[in-house]
Amino acid sequence: MTLSQPKITFKSALESKPEIEKKIMQLFAMSEQLASERKEINEKFTNLTEDFLAEDRPTTTIEFNSLLEKFSDVNIPVEPTNFESYLDYLANNVIAHSVHTGSPKFIGHMTSALPYFVQPLAKLMMAMNQNVVKIETSKALSPYERQALAMIHRLIYNFSDRFYAQHIQNSQSTLGILVSGGTAANITALWCARNTSLGPKDDFPGIESEGLVAALNYYGYKEAVVIGSDLMHYSFDKAADLLGIGARGLIKVKSNSNNRIDIPALQQTVADCQAQNKHIIAIVGVAGTTDSGGVDSLTEIAAIAREANVHFHVDAAWGGALIFSQQYQHKLAGIEQADSVTIDGHKQLYLPMNLGMLFLRNPHIAKVIEKNATYTIRKGSFDLGKRALEGSRSGMALFLHAGLNLIGIKGYEFLIDEGIHKTQYLANRIRELPEFELLAEPEINLLIYRYIPENLRARAAQKQLTEIDNQRINQFNEILQKKQRQAGRTFISRTTKTNLERTIPIVALRAVIANPLTTEKDIDEVLNDQIQIALEIANSTSLESADHVA
Ligand SMILES: *Cc1c(COP(=O)(O)O)cnc(C)c1O
């Protein structure tokens, strides 16, 4: 193998070996003299960050295809690049075209503004570079992480002081697992459920050593399934694949027009599985569906799971934070009966990306996924990596612990309540404006609606839209959403709803109102922007003219 001759992307004169050594060692060294040299770079960095955060437009208008061209060179520079010129490159090519997820008019996704304390903590976390996979690389951070997780565990399950004293720092117990996101949390939950329900018995060593086929054979089942609603997050498709039950093993029960799982249909599905000798690994309830914020009736699902003696998992990646709100926590009633609960810190806890959590009712259940290694992660150790899908992991607990302390229960309650109230404002505006149709009453802070072209409004108002009308409205809304995204002034996302009791799937505009900086005025501006763009589309005579928008 020979090194390819790369183009020199950044300025660089040929440097000798000692020069390179000097340069590289300077990257790692922390001398005072270097600190003053770095001052300029740090300032530049601070300015870039502040300018980015100050911009209130969601995006630039650059075409995605021209962005792709910027990132098509596959050559690694042979010599070290000067950091300042690299920062310039970043500023012009990456930062300039990044999405301002913190913009108050970016109200279409689950990613929004972060509290300011995240930035200094991020710097600290990166500087400390702890690895919580094992105690030897994270002495204080591991128990600190366990404490933060236990705090939320208590909010969900509210067990006794004695329970928490016994388990919070006991290496045999796992109250929660910090993971990279809701996906990893959901996979871990089903992994625990699978290994528990098909575990060792009598002379059978269990699924962990024998695998799925042998376990089903031993227990006398034909196949294994996971049951949830058709609004389950697609991370369950990944989980089903990884756990060996396949796509057909993930049974999606229909949801009703309230975006909740249809309870009689769930009961029927459970009965059918039992009659057909299918092993149910888990029943999943969703608290805050990703597409429209529906919250399943967790109490009813809990009862069904208990009756069937099946693991009950709640995916509260989005909606879990409602637990902080006196006014809205009743929507989560039944969550305390869940065997496991997923909550994303990077969603409604306003913490940075890559902070997912899984909470476990039984502190010993995670033992069924425990793995050890002789060089580290030893049996009986405190190492967090032994009961986790992921290995090396950063000190994300810093943000969680800080958020819980610096925002507190009252702070989170305020944030949750505000989001829901502003969503009500948006719902009211949509009801008032003839241009729009509300597609479902918002359950929390997600809202789905659509634009109705003028010539169809009368029929829409009388609920007399034909299938062809709906197709035209679908097409119109799809173009509207793409044009709005491309214009870059405001942002709303888009989904397709199949449970609205209409003859065809309906394209819906999807608002997510979580950014504390979003005001009612911002919401009005987003709607006005859509009305403006819709008029332009209508005036451009043919819908096809918008087709080139990717
Ligand atoms: C976001 C979300 C997930 C996936 O979480 P990631 O953090 O993106 O992996 C799963 N379920 C629900 C309900 C979600 O909202």
The ligand as a Gaussian input file, in Angstrom:
#p B3LYP/6-31G(d) Opt

LIG

0 1
 C      -36.426000      10.700000      19.707000
 C      -37.157000       9.467000      20.055000
 C      -36.535000       8.213000      20.044000
 C      -35.114000       8.018000      19.556000
 O      -34.213000       8.665000      20.324000
 P      -32.763000       9.056000      19.763000
 O      -32.256000       9.854000      20.905000
 O      -32.984000       9.828000      18.508000
 O      -32.025000       7.796000      19.555000
 C      -37.262000       7.122000      20.417000
 N      -38.553000       7.249000      20.773000
 C      -39.187000       8.427000      20.806000
 C      -40.609000       8.495000      21.216000
 C      -38.509000       9.588000      20.445000
 O      -39.137000      10.772000      20.452000

